[in-house]
Amino acid sequence: MDTISTPELARQLATSQTRLRRVAAQYGLGELDAKRRWRFTRSDAEAITKRLGFAPSVPGRSREELFILKALLLRPMGLLHVRDVARAGSVSPTTASTGLARLLDAGLVRHDVERVTLGKVSDLRVWRHNLYSPAGSMIIDAVRSVVLPATKAKVRSRRVPTRLDHLFWNLDRLALDTHRDGKLIANRLLPSDDTEGLSFLATGAIPPAELNQAAATPGISPSLAAMARNVATYLR
């Protein structure tokens, strides 16, 4: 069976051998060869990549900054707080704060005041990537290749977010359950033309079966029905 050495795998993942060995020991991956050197199988390498993440070498940019950019690239609506960026990018809040400041100076992220609906309309600063700018276009392909480290799965809330209060003004939003009332919620969100609401449909909070039922509701336009079915298919 083909195996890969510690230095070679560390080089492929653009990480240190110390970090690689620590993860391998934690999860019991790899084995010693006849010369007492650690070797890793393809499945070992895939497991380590999943846990450590991967960021290609980009001049002037750290591994953690690339994690931050990938997290923002995956969130077109942006993120409000540094701690949200830290959580999404699997870095510490201190690292996120330092990284965002450097990326802002480099023109790779924006921190503009935007009108945001969080139960009520407010003007807040939102962190967004700026990878479609001239500066960003030089590294966007590298950012797309980034693999964020796996995080522990959290129990997903079955409530409708506070930021969508305005779409459920005549209902008790807190009483809604995204599984039990998925069809009702989707039917309210689909024709809303609200970007936050439509983005919520793609999070997987509403089960695919409920989305398909919403798509079959009389009066739903063909384009919105198709979107609901596409999201349901993607989530399966």
N, C-alpha and C positions, 0 to 999 in steps of 0.2 A: 504494500500500500504506500502510495506517495505521501510523504510528510514534508513539513516545512519547519525550518529552524526558527528559534526565537528572534535573532537579529533580522532575518528576512521578513518575518511576519510583522515585527515592529516597524520595519521600513515601509511595508505595504500599507499599514494602518496609520503611518505618520505619527506614531506615538513612541514613548520610551519603553525600553525593555523592562524596566522596573515596574511600570504600570501594567504591562502585559502579563508579567509573571505573577503580579499580585492578583489580577482577575482570574488567571488560569488556576492559581492555588485555591482561590475562594470557591470556584465552581468545579474543581476537580477535573480540569481539562489538560490534555497533553500527557506525554509519558517520556521517561528517560530512555535514551538509546544506550548502546553498549559503552559509549564513552562518557556516560553520565551527563549528557546534554539534552535539554528539553526539545522534543519534536511534537508537532501538531498536525493532526489530520485535517482534511478539508472541512469536515463537520465541526471540529474544534475551532478552526479559524472563523467559521461562520458564527458560531456561538459567541466567540470573543468579540467579533465585530459588532454583533447585536448589542452586547453589554457595554462596550467601550465607545461605540460610535466610530465614525470615520470622517476625517476632514482632509482633503488634499492639501498639498503644500502650495500656499499662495504667498508670494513675496509681500512682506509688510503686514500680513494679517495673521493673527494667532488662531489656533485651533478653536478656542472658545468664541472668538469673534465670528468665525464661520458657523458655529452652532447657533449663535444669536441670529445671524442673517438667515439661516435656513428656517429657524422657527418663525421669523417674521414673514418669510416668503410663503410659508404654509398658511399664514393668517392674513388674508387680503384686507380684513377689516381692521387690522392693527391690534395693538395691545396698549392698555392704559398705563400700567404701572411697571416699574423696574422689576418688582418681585414676580409679576406675570411673565415678563420676558425671561427671567431667571428660570422659572419653572418650566416654561415651554422649551428653552434651550438646554436644559439639564446642566446649568451652571449655578454657582452660588450667587446670591444677590450682590455681593461686593464685586465679583467678577463681571456680572451683568452691567452694573453701574459703570465700571471702568471701561468695559468693552463698548457700551453704547456711546460714551463720551468720545472715544477714539473713532468709532464709526461715523458719528455725527460730524466730527472735524474733517473726516475724509469724504464726506458727502455721500456715504453709503446708506445712511438712514435719515429719516426726517422725524421731527418732533414738533408738529404743527398743532395749533389750536383748531379744533373741529367741533361742529355741533353734533353732540352725541345724545341719544335717547336712552336714559337709564331710569325708566319709570317716569321721568320728566326730562325735558330738553335742557341740556347744559352745554356750556362751552368748555371743553377739556382738551388738554394736550394728549395726543395719541402718537405712540411709537409705530412707525411703518418703515419698511425697507425702501430703499431708493435705487434698486438694482436696474431699473430701466433708464437711468441717467447715463451720460457718457462714462462717468467713473465706474458705475455699477455694471455697465455692459461688458467691461473687461474681465469681470470675475463671476458673472451670473452663471455660466456653465459649471464653474467649479463649485459654486454654492448649491446648484441643483444636484451635484453628485454627493453632497454631504449626507451621511447617515447619522441621525441623532441617536444618542444612547437610549436603550430601552429604559422605561420607567415602570415602576410598580403600578399595576392597574388599580384604579380607584373605582369605588362604587359610583356609578353614574346617577346623578340626581334625576328623578322623574318629574320634576317641577318645571314649569315654564319660567324662563329667566325674567327677572325684574325689568330688564331693559325692553321687554316686549309688552309691558303693561298697557301701552296705548292701543294695542291691537285687540285687547280683551277687556275694554273699558266697561262693557255691560255684562261681564262674567266674573265669577270669583276665581281669579287666576290661581290663587294659592290652593284651591280645591281641585284644580285640574291635574290629571295624571297622564304623562305622555304615553304610557302603555294602554291604560284603560280608555283614555279620551283621545287617542292618537289621531283618529279620523277627523274628529271635531277640530282639533288644533290645526291639523294640516289644511283643512278646508278654510280656516280663518287666515292662515299664513299665505297660501298659494296665490289668491287674487289680491293680496295686500300691496304688491309692488314695493315692499319694504326690504331693503337689502339685508338688514339684521335678521328679519324674520325668515327670509329665504335661506340665509346662511345657516340658521338653526336647523332647518330641515336636513341639511347635509351632515349634521354632527352624529347622526345615528341614534338620537334620543327617541325618535318615533320609530317603532318597528316597521320593517318593510311591508308587512301585511296590512298595516294601518294606512301606509302611504298608498298602496295599491287600491284600497277601498276608497280613499279620498279621490284618487284619479278617476274612479268610476262614478263619482257623484254627478248626477244630472246638472247641467249648467256650467260645469268646469270647462274652460276653453281647451281645445285640443293641445295647444302648446304647453299649458300648465299641467295638463294630465300627463303629457309625455315627460315633462320634467320630473314629476312625482314618480313615475314608473322608472325613469332612469336612475334617480337617487335610490329607489328601493332595490334595483338590480345591483347597483354599486355597493350597497351596504350588505348584501348577502355574502 
